[in-house]
């Protein structure tokens, strides 16, 4: 506060230690925007009971001293009339001014009381303390206590004999406040919630219903983020001093799906569309996609995506791919023939194969030198190569929709003549013959390859020949001739080469001789063959007046 226009003539220190300046009773002006000038300066009621001894003049002396000096001066002036009159006049003027200031100071209340410090809401009743309040000079009234935060109005009325510095004595209103209490922190969700399908309400940290009013989304069912609001009640405010509602996000977590679905049971190809059943699949928890049905045997991929309220046990929510399958059906195989006979006039034969699906058909011969085999589509062709027997095995591999069935077999009998051959070089002096084989026979008659050499009998030992296994040699028999009749057969009881005449039965065979250049080719067949001639000595034996039993003629 600064007061201009009139300079004070004196200052004084009151009983509570405040220093005051005393102005003459003239108009004074408060500047610098101050409207609460120190009314003490105009308070003539002397509110602090100031004595002249306490009043300090601007030159540092007290009013009491000034009065004493003035009186002394006046007395001194009496001895010197010319000077005394003047000095006495001045001293009297100073004394009068001092007395007038003291008198005015003693009766005037210089300042309206104000709230001392601040009050904050506690929930209990509170009263403010006051600056510039002396209960001996002022009567306190109006609202002097309060509990809730807000503004209150007290009144101060000068007691009898006192006045305000503006010379009024009416009550003055003074506002005082109780501030809102500060909320320590914004509420946060306490713990966590997980989707249950029912409405849920979170619990809160730092939430006191006496301090805050909750609004917004206070409960929810679906998993996700939700927003509640908190507004301070009338006695509270946020730590930043604001009282507006604050939004707080709270969440309901997704429920966990314990396991990824898997195909339940198995499916087998039927030719119709099929869908698998699933373990661990709940349509309310996940969405099924991808390959949900199939017709052909094989592998398929379905997808499972958690719905908005669910997640996988690892916390992820992306689609998972799950394989499922349709198994192949059991295959079957049927052959049109289980046996086949090939002859010299019908060297090939066919077997038709019936099977479901598209499994590859294969066939193999256990004796390709006797009968070879080939496959075209569902037809197996068997080609005779040489006399003998063979087993043809037909196989069907697993196809797109069928498993491989059990193999089937067909027995093949090739009844070709067994043809053996030798060659003689006519230009050679030697009579030695060389064997012919299927690979070196230029006339392509030979059907049997003989590679082994005979083992001749030595002494009484028995020899052997590789031809012993082939007709006509294998069917040659020895018989005893007794009394011009065929009797004992070799190997039977009574047979003797030394006691009886012995003859050899030679079975039928056919032959052919081919001349070519320097070579002559000799061929023997065990059966009739085109171009071959039955040997006249085969199947019979000449013996004087002797007729042999079956197949033996004299």
VOGU-3710 file (C-alpha; in Angstrom, 3 decimals, decimal comma):
1> xxxxxxxxxx> 0,000/0,000/0,000  1,266/3,421/-0,835  -0,373/6,650/0,285  0,445/9,837/-1,543  -0,959/13,370/-1,575  -0,139/14,136/2,122  3,020/13,242/3,888  2,731/11,960/7,429  3,989/14,105/10,188  4,560/11,291/12,671
11> xxxxxxxxxx> 4,864/7,484/12,909  4,241/5,219/15,877  4,643/1,558/16,863  1,514/-0,008/18,342  1,196/-2,640/21,064  1,380/-5,554/18,599  4,487/-4,228/16,898  2,951/-2,614/13,777  4,451/0,702/12,698  1,917/3,389/11,683
21> xxxxxxxxxx> 2,215/6,816/10,126  0,004/9,640/11,344  -1,573/11,962/8,816  -3,371/15,205/9,393  -7,158/14,920/9,142  -7,279/15,648/5,480  -8,399/13,702/2,471  -6,030/10,850/1,468  -5,965/8,752/-1,654  -5,125/4,982/-2,085
31> xxxxxxxxxx> -3,343/4,159/-5,320  -1,821/1,163/-7,082  -5,171/-0,635/-7,187  -5,353/-0,949/-3,420  -8,816/-0,551/-1,916  -7,970/-1,709/1,570  -5,781/1,147/2,716  -4,719/1,031/6,258  -7,778/2,410/7,998  -5,695/2,630/11,085
41> xxxxxxxxxx> -4,359/5,857/9,677  -7,787/7,509/10,019  -9,041/5,635/13,029  -9,662/8,237/15,679  -10,791/5,681/18,168  -7,170/4,723/18,893  -7,864/0,953/18,571  -4,502/-0,051/19,933  -4,545/2,355/22,908  -1,475/4,219/21,729
51> xxxxxxxxxx> 0,070/6,713/24,136  1,996/9,818/23,238  5,083/8,072/24,425  4,656/5,485/21,710  4,011/7,898/18,871  7,139/8,469/16,835  7,574/11,572/14,794  9,166/11,619/11,367  12,385/12,926/12,844  12,582/9,812/15,021
61> xxxxxxxxxx> 11,463/11,408/18,302  8,257/10,460/20,084  5,176/12,573/20,410  5,690/12,689/24,179  9,164/14,016/23,657  7,879/16,480/21,118  5,233/17,701/23,550  7,801/18,032/26,266  10,118/19,870/23,968  7,284/22,114/22,896
71> xxxxxxxxxx> 6,418/22,957/26,504  10,024/23,550/27,381  10,322/25,717/24,382  7,207/27,604/25,446  8,581/28,109/28,951  11,880/29,162/27,549  10,101/31,524/25,279  8,501/33,181/28,274  11,892/34,484/29,317  12,526/35,787/25,895
81> xxxxxxxxxx> 9,307/37,304/24,761  10,095/37,956/21,170  11,458/34,555/20,583  9,135/32,776/22,945  6,048/33,920/21,188  7,209/32,483/17,963  8,630/29,281/19,495  5,624/28,799/21,692  3,329/29,184/18,720  5,212/26,543/16,790
91> xxxxxxxxxx> 5,483/24,232/19,736  1,817/24,644/20,420  0,984/23,834/16,840  3,155/20,716/16,955  1,698/19,639/20,252  -1,824/20,200/19,015  -1,176/18,183/15,867  0,332/15,341/17,845  -2,499/15,326/20,327  -5,045/15,461/17,534
101> xxxxxxxxxx> -3,353/12,503/15,734  -3,178/10,460/18,879  -6,774/11,162/19,688  -7,854/10,233/16,161  -5,683/7,077/16,173  -7,103/5,847/19,415  -10,734/5,803/18,080  -10,366/4,616/14,423  -10,249/0,936/13,205  -7,744/1,225/10,395
111> xxxxxxxxxx> -8,351/-2,106/8,488  -11,185/-4,538/7,852  -10,251/-8,063/9,065  -9,295/-10,724/6,495  -9,018/-14,537/6,635  -5,652/-15,578/7,952  -4,202/-18,567/6,051  -6,370/-21,195/4,338  -8,770/-23,934/5,368  -9,224/-27,268/3,577
121> xxxxxxxxxx> -12,218/-29,555/3,873  -11,761/-32,175/6,578  -15,303/-33,338/7,125  -15,399/-31,543/10,463  -16,606/-28,076/11,349  -13,922/-25,366/11,034  -13,566/-21,671/11,838  -11,090/-19,301/10,220  -8,549/-17,213/12,032  -8,491/-13,471/11,209
131> xxxxxxxxxx> -5,993/-10,810/10,394  -6,691/-7,362/12,037  -9,437/-8,695/14,301  -9,578/-7,359/17,865  -12,610/-8,648/19,737  -12,388/-5,561/22,050  -13,131/-3,249/19,153  -15,143/-5,445/16,754  -18,108/-7,770/17,076  -17,850/-10,924/14,911
141> xxxxxxxxxx> -21,091/-12,143/13,304  -22,527/-13,781/10,200  -21,299/-17,251/9,338  -18,327/-17,920/11,522  -18,041/-21,730/11,131  -18,438/-24,167/8,253  -17,929/-27,805/7,321  -18,302/-28,118/3,558  -15,940/-26,597/1,037  -17,157/-23,267/-0,255
151> xxxxxxxxxx> -17,413/-19,535/0,475  -18,915/-18,114/3,654  -19,632/-14,535/4,802  -18,753/-13,201/8,253  -19,554/-9,700/9,523  -17,496/-7,299/11,624  -19,214/-4,429/13,493  -17,260/-1,709/15,421  -18,125/-1,630/19,072  -19,327/1,555/20,761
161> xxxxxxxxxx> -16,696/4,278/20,666  -15,043/2,876/17,539  -15,444/3,484/13,854  -13,997/2,384/10,554  -11,388/4,479/8,874  -14,122/5,725/6,522  -15,878/7,099/9,636  -18,653/4,487/9,383  -19,743/2,200/12,139  -21,924/-0,271/10,252
171> xxxxxxxxxx> -21,079/-3,964/9,877  -18,721/-4,928/7,079  -19,051/-8,293/5,337  -15,904/-10,392/4,902  -15,875/-13,616/2,847  -13,869/-16,568/3,927  -13,456/-20,026/2,305  -12,933/-23,694/2,975  -11,078/-25,183/0,009  -11,901/-28,556/-1,504
181> xxxxxxxxxx> -9,752/-31,435/-0,302  -7,379/-32,973/-2,853  -7,954/-36,497/-4,189  -4,584/-38,236/-4,130  -4,930/-40,169/-7,383  -7,229/-41,041/-10,244  -8,947/-44,410/-9,686  -7,618/-47,458/-11,548  -9,026/-50,928/-12,090  -8,153/-53,276/-9,266
191> xxxxxxxxxx> -7,192/-56,744/-10,464  -8,553/-58,197/-13,675  -11,789/-59,558/-15,071  -12,252/-62,410/-17,516  -15,234/-62,941/-19,762  -17,872/-65,201/-18,203  -20,921/-64,468/-20,320  -22,439/-62,502/-17,436  -22,338/-58,780/-16,637  -19,360/-57,848/-14,451
201> xxxxxxxxxx> -18,354/-54,747/-12,507  -14,731/-53,923/-11,733  -13,375/-52,984/-8,338  -11,308/-49,813/-8,101  -8,148/-48,538/-6,516  -8,372/-44,985/-5,039  -12,153/-44,882/-5,309  -14,064/-43,384/-2,360  -17,766/-42,818/-2,880  -17,647/-39,847/-0,534
211> xxxxxxxxxx> -15,057/-38,193/-2,739  -16,076/-39,286/-6,243  -19,216/-39,951/-8,253  -18,830/-42,801/-10,749  -20,490/-42,727/-14,166  -20,074/-44,048/-17,698  -19,773/-47,814/-18,183  -19,905/-49,188/-14,686  -20,523/-52,799/-15,752  -20,270/-54,814/-18,970
221> xxxxxxxxxx> -20,501/-58,350/-20,321  -18,353/-58,459/-23,455  -14,578/-58,758/-23,391  -12,751/-55,577/-24,341  -12,193/-52,018/-23,151  -14,851/-50,003/-21,345  -14,827/-46,429/-20,037  -16,030/-45,252/-16,639  -16,011/-41,628/-15,436  -15,169/-40,207/-12,013
231> xxxxxxxxxx> -16,320/-36,748/-10,907  -15,193/-35,162/-7,619  -18,012/-34,483/-5,185  -18,565/-30,909/-3,924  -15,893/-31,114/-1,234  -13,103/-32,572/-3,382  -10,959/-31,771/-6,392  -8,218/-33,471/-8,426  -4,587/-32,877/-7,609  -4,332/-30,541/-10,610
241> xxxxxxxxxx> -7,022/-28,357/-9,076  -9,741/-29,323/-11,571  -13,134/-30,747/-10,740  -14,237/-32,055/-14,141  -15,011/-35,749/-14,727  -12,045/-37,904/-15,698  -12,413/-40,961/-17,950  -10,836/-44,232/-16,844  -10,585/-47,263/-19,107  -11,181/-50,698/-17,606
251> xxxxxxxxxx> -11,159/-54,072/-19,326  -12,683/-57,533/-19,369  -10,149/-60,029/-20,676  -11,007/-62,713/-23,174  -11,665/-66,181/-21,771  -9,151/-68,851/-22,744  -9,823/-71,788/-25,032  -8,051/-74,691/-23,392  -7,086/-76,629/-26,520  -7,057/-76,382/-30,286
261> xxxxxxxxxx> -9,812/-78,521/-31,846  -8,879/-81,827/-33,469  -10,665/-84,254/-35,776  -12,782/-86,735/-33,862  -12,812/-90,251/-35,260  -12,002/-90,972/-38,875  -13,653/-90,689/-42,268  -13,374/-93,113/-45,165  -13,979/-92,315/-48,800  -17,560/-92,955/-49,881
271> xxxxxxxxxx> -17,789/-90,919/-53,060  -19,966/-88,351/-51,251  -19,040/-85,064/-49,548  -18,252/-85,505/-45,856  -17,491/-83,193/-42,923  -15,494/-84,204/-39,876  -16,669/-83,973/-36,309  -14,373/-82,153/-33,872  -13,188/-82,478/-30,314  -12,831/-79,198/-28,455
281> xxxxxxxxxx> -14,977/-77,220/-30,883  -17,584/-74,808/-29,505  -19,292/-72,572/-32,036  -19,802/-69,873/-29,383  -16,069/-69,681/-28,759  -14,592/-69,940/-32,227  -15,447/-69,556/-35,895  -14,858/-72,521/-38,207  -13,465/-71,803/-41,676  -11,195/-73,192/-44,366
291> xxxxxxxxxx> -11,934/-76,700/-45,668  -15,034/-77,726/-43,762  -16,022/-80,641/-46,036  -14,458/-82,865/-48,680  -15,234/-85,764/-51,000  -11,973/-87,341/-52,101  -9,618/-89,159/-49,810  -6,773/-86,958/-48,665  -5,809/-84,171/-46,312  -7,738/-80,960/-45,725
301> xxxxxxxxxx> -7,151/-77,845/-43,620  -9,838/-76,218/-41,513  -9,296/-72,977/-39,572  -10,513/-71,987/-36,123  -10,628/-68,320/-35,072  -11,570/-67,269/-31,517  -14,671/-65,096/-31,321  -14,452/-61,627/-29,756  -14,750/-62,913/-26,187  -12,163/-65,717/-26,426
311> xxxxxxxxxx> -8,485/-66,297/-26,994  -6,124/-69,277/-27,245  -4,392/-70,391/-24,083  -1,195/-68,587/-25,162  -3,098/-65,295/-25,416  -3,177/-65,158/-29,220  -6,358/-64,633/-31,209  -5,308/-65,375/-34,786  -6,790/-68,251/-36,769  -5,250/-71,677/-36,265
321> xxxxxxxxxx> -5,057/-74,241/-39,039  -6,081/-77,795/-38,159  -5,606/-80,676/-40,551  -8,215/-83,365/-41,034  -8,446/-86,237/-43,488  -10,634/-88,656/-45,382  -9,053/-92,079/-45,542  -8,937/-94,247/-48,621  -11,529/-96,980/-48,959  -10,499/-100,616/-49,115
331> xxxxxxxxxx> -9,509/-101,622/-52,635  -10,563/-104,768/-54,452  -9,217/-106,765/-57,401  -10,920/-109,260/-59,698  -9,292/-111,234/-62,551  -11,299/-112,529/-65,476  -9,209/-115,749/-65,469  -7,372/-117,630/-62,798  -5,605/-119,945/-65,266  -4,442/-119,785/-68,858
341> xxxxxxxxxx> -3,082/-122,369/-71,329  -0,878/-121,297/-74,219  -0,063/-123,523/-77,176  1,993/-123,342/-80,302  -1,101/-122,151/-82,156  -2,241/-119,752/-79,420  0,885/-118,256/-78,005  -0,766/-115,299/-76,221  -3,691/-114,859/-73,876  -5,291/-111,994/-71,986
351> xxxxxxxxxx> -6,626/-111,463/-68,464  -9,014/-108,587/-67,741  -8,566/-106,756/-64,423  -11,434/-105,117/-62,547  -10,724/-102,711/-59,692  -12,379/-99,528/-58,290  -10,586/-96,234/-58,538  -7,459/-95,379/-60,448  -4,787/-97,516/-58,823  -2,011/-98,504/-61,254
361> xxxxxxxxxx> -2,147/-102,125/-62,459  1,060/-104,108/-62,752  1,770/-107,783/-63,454  4,820/-109,982/-63,253  5,728/-113,556/-64,159  7,661/-115,786/-61,871  9,084/-117,522/-64,992  9,554/-114,903/-67,695  11,427/-117,494/-69,818  8,223/-119,534/-69,968
371> xxxxxxxxxx> 5,664/-116,733/-70,108  6,188/-113,010/-70,292  3,581/-110,449/-69,286  2,585/-106,894/-70,225  -0,183/-104,511/-69,080  -2,206/-102,018/-71,070  -4,910/-100,237/-69,097  -6,873/-102,963/-67,370  -5,751/-105,789/-69,734  -2,891/-108,127/-68,862
381> xxxxxxxxxx> -1,383/-109,902/-71,875  0,561/-113,131/-71,325  2,905/-114,371/-74,042  4,276/-117,885/-74,055  7,992/-118,171/-74,477  8,745/-121,826/-73,826  7,028/-124,907/-72,587  6,468/-124,957/-68,874  4,376/-123,321/-66,196  4,395/-119,841/-64,778
391> xxxxxxxxxx> 2,470/-117,902/-62,178  1,340/-114,438/-63,158  0,869/-112,060/-60,185  -1,370/-109,059/-60,750  -1,082/-106,053/-58,441  -3,125/-102,897/-58,059  -1,430/-99,971/-56,325  -3,257/-97,610/-54,003  -5,134/-94,993/-55,981  -6,554/-91,586/-55,169
401> xxxxxxxxxx> -9,413/-92,933/-53,094  -8,713/-96,648/-52,600  -6,022/-98,605/-50,845  -4,124/-101,321/-52,637  -6,017/-104,622/-52,552  -4,457/-108,025/-52,050  -2,615/-109,388/-55,085  -4,250/-111,980/-57,336  -2,531/-114,722/-59,352  -3,231/-116,668/-62,521
411> xxxxxxxxxx> -1,568/-119,978/-63,392  -0,217/-120,226/-66,936  0,618/-123,465/-68,698  2,686/-123,114/-71,848  2,351/-126,304/-73,878  4,843/-125,486/-76,583  7,019/-128,264/-78,021  10,401/-128,378/-76,377  12,847/-127,984/-79,214  16,526/-128,776/-78,902
421> xxxxxxxxxx> 19,106/-128,268/-81,630  22,678/-128,869/-82,660  24,748/-127,730/-85,583  27,368/-129,588/-87,685  29,925/-127,895/-89,825  29,879/-129,971/-92,998  33,203/-128,562/-94,167  34,939/-129,900/-91,080  36,411/-133,384/-90,946  35,165/-133,643/-87,375
431> xxxxxxxxxx> 31,780/-135,069/-86,626  31,472/-132,979/-83,447  28,227/-131,091/-83,027  27,720/-127,758/-81,265  24,579/-126,955/-79,263  22,102/-124,374/-80,329  20,399/-121,972/-77,929  17,536/-119,558/-78,263  19,976/-116,748/-78,776  22,228/-118,356/-81,444
441> xxxxxxxxxx> 19,680/-120,402/-83,385  19,416/-118,693/-86,788  16,215/-120,613/-87,561  14,509/-119,652/-84,285  13,339/-123,177/-83,488  15,169/-123,799/-80,225  13,027/-123,220/-77,121  15,218/-124,778/-74,431  18,717/-123,708/-73,532  20,967/-126,475/-72,248
451> xxxxxxxxxx> 24,183/-125,184/-70,813  25,474/-128,022/-68,642  27,644/-130,851/-69,982  26,869/-134,596/-69,518  28,751/-136,588/-66,903  29,590/-139,989/-68,522  29,382/-143,210/-66,522  32,702/-144,704/-65,595  33,012/-148,402/-64,894  29,978/-149,552/-62,968
461> xxxxxxxxxx> 29,150/-145,963/-61,976  26,160/-144,082/-63,196  26,503/-141,060/-65,380  24,144/-138,100/-65,859  23,077/-135,774/-68,557  21,237/-132,423/-68,492  18,886/-133,916/-71,083  17,650/-136,434/-68,515  15,110/-133,796/-67,463  13,636/-133,306/-70,919
471> xxxxxxxxxx> 11,548/-135,434/-73,289  12,126/-137,611/-75,098  15,120/-138,614/-72,994  13,439/-138,399/-69,605  10,695/-140,753/-70,740  13,003/-143,505/-72,064  12,543/-146,794/-70,168  14,394/-150,120/-69,942  12,467/-153,429/-70,006  13,474/-157,085/-69,668
481> xxxxxxxxxx> 12,350/-159,398/-72,428  11,504/-162,809/-71,074  10,173/-165,531/-73,380  9,636/-162,977/-76,102  7,437/-160,895/-73,814  8,005/-157,522/-72,195  8,515/-158,083/-68,546  10,275/-156,293/-65,769  10,732/-152,507/-65,978  13,868/-150,971/-64,672
491> xxxxxxxxxx> 13,337/-149,969/-61,120  10,844/-152,748/-60,498  11,563/-155,992/-58,643  13,049/-158,707/-60,890  14,613/-156,380/-63,433  18,100/-157,491/-64,479  20,308/-156,419/-67,300  22,436/-159,584/-67,064  19,813/-162,272/-66,564  17,475/-161,268/-69,361
501> xxxxxxxxxx> 17,451/-159,587/-72,678  16,939/-155,833/-72,229  15,445/-153,292/-74,592  14,941/-149,510/-74,466  11,632/-147,864/-75,161  12,081/-144,539/-77,001  9,064/-142,178/-76,749  7,716/-140,312/-79,725  9,619/-137,277/-80,939  9,670/-135,107/-84,020
511> xxxxxxxxxx> 12,706/-133,884/-85,916  13,754/-131,435/-88,578  16,999/-131,041/-90,548  17,912/-127,711/-92,109  20,774/-127,236/-94,588  22,250/-123,763/-94,678  25,608/-123,073/-96,312  28,337/-125,088/-94,699  26,081/-126,001/-91,769  23,541/-128,660/-91,165
521> xxxxxxxxxx> 21,080/-128,075/-88,336  19,403/-130,935/-86,451  16,296/-130,270/-84,327  14,291/-132,578/-81,995  10,868/-131,691/-80,547  8,916/-133,561/-77,898  5,600/-132,701/-79,543  4,259/-132,337/-83,026  5,317/-129,045/-84,539  4,681/-127,433/-87,859
531> xxxxxxxxxx> 7,483/-128,365/-90,295  8,725/-131,208/-88,125  8,431/-134,909/-88,940  7,746/-137,671/-86,458  10,736/-139,932/-86,212  9,728/-143,418/-87,468  11,705/-145,177/-84,761  10,132/-143,296/-81,928  7,291/-144,795/-79,973  8,126/-148,293/-81,244
541> xxxxxxxxxx> 10,904/-150,836/-81,116  11,630/-153,675/-83,560  12,036/-157,082/-81,989  11,389/-160,401/-83,771  7,814/-161,594/-83,135  7,637/-159,412/-79,968  4,789/-157,067/-79,333  5,356/-154,530/-76,542  2,597/-153,271/-74,303  1,319/-149,695/-74,428
551> xxxx> 3,314/-147,498/-76,811  5,667/-150,356/-77,703  5,347/-152,019/-81,045  7,382/-154,851/-82,731
//
